[in-house]
Amino acid sequence: MNKKDILVILAGLIVLGLITLAVFLIPPKAPEEVNIITDAKEYGRGDVLKVKIENNLKENICFSSCYPYNIEKKNGEWSSYSYEDCLDSNLNENCIDSRQVKAFELIVPSIDVGFHRLGISACIGCDVDEIFEQGQKLYSNDFLIK
């Protein structure tokens, strides 16, 4: 091998080493999604259900002032319980800024036993107190009502 070949191999090894080092030193990018997580996997009627919403999007997300969430039951497929009509204006409220977290609690109503989840309608990139327009439907993890 001549001197030129050795330099090319050495340069290639250095570049490969730098790429390998960068892979291990640069943290992975957080996925751009919204995570909705309940504090437990099982609840009884009347229990307090705590929910944490993590906004990993680049934009804020806002929720409906009339229907901030729906409880859905799994009967083969997911179906939502019926809710009363909202008589107020349906506005954007309880917004979560990009890369922020919010939590809320609800009392588990007297609903059927079985597997459930929360369905949350969200408006992405919206302003507070404007008319709510659903841009995406978000879902929590499944939980059991016993």
N, C-alpha and C positions, 0 to 999 in steps of 0.2 A: 504494500500500500504506500502510496506517496503522501506527501504532506497535505495536498489539496483534499484527498479522500478523507483523511483523518479529521480535517477541519469541518467538512460537511457532516460527517457522522457526529462529531462533538456538538456542532450547532443544532443538529436534529435532536440530540439527547437533551440539550439545554431547553429547547422549545417544548419538548415533551414533558420535561420536569416542571416548567413554569405552568403549563396547562393543567397538569395533575395537581400542583399546589393551589392554583386558582379554584379548582373544583372543590377542594376541601376547605378553603378559607372563605369563599363567598357563600353566605347563608342562602338557603333556598328561598325563593320568593313565595310569600304567602299566597295561597290560592284566592282568587277574586270571587268570593261567595259570601253568603250570609249564613251563619250557623245559629240555629235555634235549639237550645238545649234545656231540658227540664232537669230539676234537681234530683229526681228519683225515677225509677222505672215502674213503680207501682203506687197507686193511690186508692184511698177509699172515698166514698161520697162525703163531702164536707171537709176533706183535707185541704191544706194549703198547698197549691202547686206553684212552685217558683220557676220562672223562665228567664234564661239569659239569652240575649240576642247580640251576636257579634257581627258588626258590619265590616267586612274585609274588602268592600268595594271601593272604588276611587271616588264615588259620589255618595251623598247622604241618602238615606231612605226614610220615608215618612209613612205613617199608618193612618188608617181611617178613624175619624172621630166617632163614627156610628158603629162600625163593625171592626174593632181592632184585631179580633181573632174569631175564628169559628172552631168549634170542637167537631172533629170528624171521627166516625166509628168505622172499624173495618168489618164488613160483612161480605167477605170475598173481595169486594172492591170498596174503596173509601166513599162514604156518604156523609154529608153534613147534616147536623140537626137543624130543625127549622128555628128561625129567629124572628122576633117581632119586627115590623117595619120601623125604621128610624124616622122620627118626626122632625129632627133637627137637620141643619145643613150638614152634609157629609164633607168634612174638611180634612186637610193634611194636619196631623198633629203627632206629638211624641216622636219627632224626627231623631235619627241617630246619624251623627256626622261620620264621614269616612274614617275607617280604622278605629272606631269607638265601640263601646259596649253599653247596653242598657239592660235593666232587669225589671220584671214586674211579677206580681203575685195575683193569683185568682183562687177562689174557693171552688173546689170541684162540685159542680151541681149534681142533682139527683138524675144521673144518666145511666144507661145500660152498662152492665158489666162487660168486659171484653177489652180488646185493644183499641186505642184511640191515638190521635195526634192533634196538634193545633195547626190549623191552616190560617196563615196570616197574609192578607193582601197588602202589598207595598207599592208605593209610588217612589221611583228611583230618580234622584236629582230634582226633587220638587221643593217648593217653598212652603213654609208653615202658613196655615190659615187660608190657603187656596183650596179650590174645589178638589176633592180627592178623585184621582183617576188611577185605577189599578194598572200598574205596569208589570207586576210579577206576583205570583202566588208562591209564598214560602211555607215550608213545613218543618215542624219540630220532629224530633225523634219520636218513635212509638212509645206508648206507655200503657200499662194495664190498669183498668179500673176494676177493683175487686169488691 
